[in-house]
Amino acid sequence: MAKEIWKGGTLVYPVPAVMVSCGDINGEKNIITVAWTGTINTNPPMAYISVRPERHSYNIIKESGEFVINLTTEDLAKACDYCGVKSGKDVDKFKEMNLTAAPASQVKCPIIYESPMNIECKVKQIVPLGSHDMFIADVVAVSVSDEYFDESGKFHFNASKPVCYSHGEYFGLGKSLGTFGYSVRKKPPVKKSKPVLKKDASKKDAPKKEKTSKPKKKPTFKKKKTKS
Ligand SMILES: Cc1cc2nc3c(=O)[nH]c(=O)nc-3n(C[C@H](O)[C@H](O)[C@H](O)COP(=O)(O)O)c2cc1C
């Protein structure tokens, strides 16, 4: 295997693709899809989003000093993409994507009710970086959908089928490869049975649907010959 050298670029993938809601639930509100986002501190909990000043959402977030990071799921992938290609200047993205703007607990902007996790943020600092400004924020509250709790009260976020974004494509999570620290764990983990979520408890005995899917064409890769 040989390596090609490229000039510097934004190639840390996969990343989350989140829907950031902003504005005022009783006034102008909007949603912008953001991939340049993440956690930047545990205690106090802090997160960031990087937004280009030309986005319609930019001034809304700058003026209000608040935003909500709404995590996306496979069911929300289409809405997430739509909110990343259409501008709030031209369309009401809540309306077009049938998304519910619900009140947040600590900020004036709405949460997207359909998202399983809404992370409410208050801007602490704006760092101009070049193409994007980075909004560094305190996480002031988080709301989670109760359908992903099991009967013992444990929250199973991965059951919401989160989505990530890698090199221009959206993906689901795929299979679990291990849990935190599994590389050094002595005992093999006890095989967990699938949790019964509150939302599925009633469907437990329902007959299963058969799945049909078209086979997908896989890309072929050029393998360069190296001099021996
Ligand atoms: C997957 C994806 C990720 C994106 N990430 C960002 C981002 O991190 N920062 C940003 O400024 N724009 C990002 N965009 C582009 C904005 O979401 C897009 O320009 C949107 O239409 C802006 O909406 P607004 O004008 O209503 O604010 C992304 C778009 C997509 C589809």
The ligand as a Tripos MOL2 file, in Angstrom:
@<TRIPOS>MOLECULE
LIG
   31    33     1     0     0
SMALL
NO_CHARGES

@<TRIPOS>ATOM
      1 C1        -24.5510   17.3880    6.3740 C.3       1 LIG1
      2 C2        -24.4200   18.8760    6.3990 C.ar      1 LIG1
      3 C3        -23.5680   19.4760    7.3160 C.ar      1 LIG1
      4 C4        -23.4400   20.8720    7.3690 C.ar      1 LIG1
      5 N1        -22.6180   21.4380    8.2960 N.ar      1 LIG1
      6 C5        -22.5250   22.7800    8.3870 C.ar      1 LIG1
      7 C6        -21.7080   23.3810    9.4060 C.ar      1 LIG1
      8 O1        -21.0750   22.6930   10.2140 O.2       1 LIG1
      9 N2        -21.6580   24.7380    9.4550 N.ar      1 LIG1
     10 C7        -22.3490   25.5360    8.5690 C.ar      1 LIG1
     11 O2        -22.2440   26.7740    8.6470 O.2       1 LIG1
     12 N3        -23.1240   24.9910    7.5940 N.ar      1 LIG1
     13 C8        -23.2380   23.6430    7.4970 C.ar      1 LIG1
     14 N4        -24.0400   23.0740    6.5390 N.ar      1 LIG1
     15 C9        -24.7530   23.9220    5.5910 C.3       1 LIG1
     16 C10       -26.0160   24.5760    6.1870 C.3       1 LIG1
     17 O3        -26.7630   23.6580    6.9340 O.3       1 LIG1
     18 C11       -26.8670   25.1210    5.0180 C.3       1 LIG1
     19 O4        -26.1650   26.1340    4.3410 O.3       1 LIG1
     20 C12       -28.2440   25.6090    5.4450 C.3       1 LIG1
     21 O5        -29.0390   25.7470    4.3050 O.3       1 LIG1
     22 C13       -28.1980   26.9230    6.2060 C.3       1 LIG1
     23 O6        -29.4910   27.2320    6.6280 O.3       1 LIG1
     24 P1        -29.9440   28.7020    7.0290 P.3       1 LIG1
     25 O7        -29.5750   29.6200    5.8770 O.co2     1 LIG1
     26 O8        -31.4310   28.5670    7.1990 O.co2     1 LIG1
     27 O9        -29.2260   29.0510    8.2770 O.co2     1 LIG1
     28 C14       -24.1820   21.6860    6.4630 C.ar      1 LIG1
     29 C15       -25.0470   21.0710    5.5410 C.ar      1 LIG1
     30 C16       -25.1770   19.6900    5.5070 C.ar      1 LIG1
     31 C17       -26.1070   19.0450    4.5350 C.3       1 LIG1
@<TRIPOS>BOND
     1     1     2 1
     2     2     3 ar
     3     2    30 ar
     4     3     4 ar
     5     4     5 ar
     6     4    28 ar
     7     5     6 ar
     8     6     7 ar
     9     6    13 1
    10     7     8 2
    11     7     9 ar
    12     9    10 ar
    13    10    11 2
    14    10    12 ar
    15    12    13 ar
    16    13    14 ar
    17    14    15 1
    18    14    28 ar
    19    15    16 1
    20    16    17 1
    21    16    18 1
    22    18    19 1
    23    18    20 1
    24    20    21 1
    25    20    22 1
    26    22    23 1
    27    23    24 1
    28    24    25 2
    29    24    26 1
    30    24    27 1
    31    28    29 ar
    32    29    30 ar
    33    30    31 1
@<TRIPOS>SUBSTRUCTURE
     1 LIG1         1 GROUP 0 **** ****
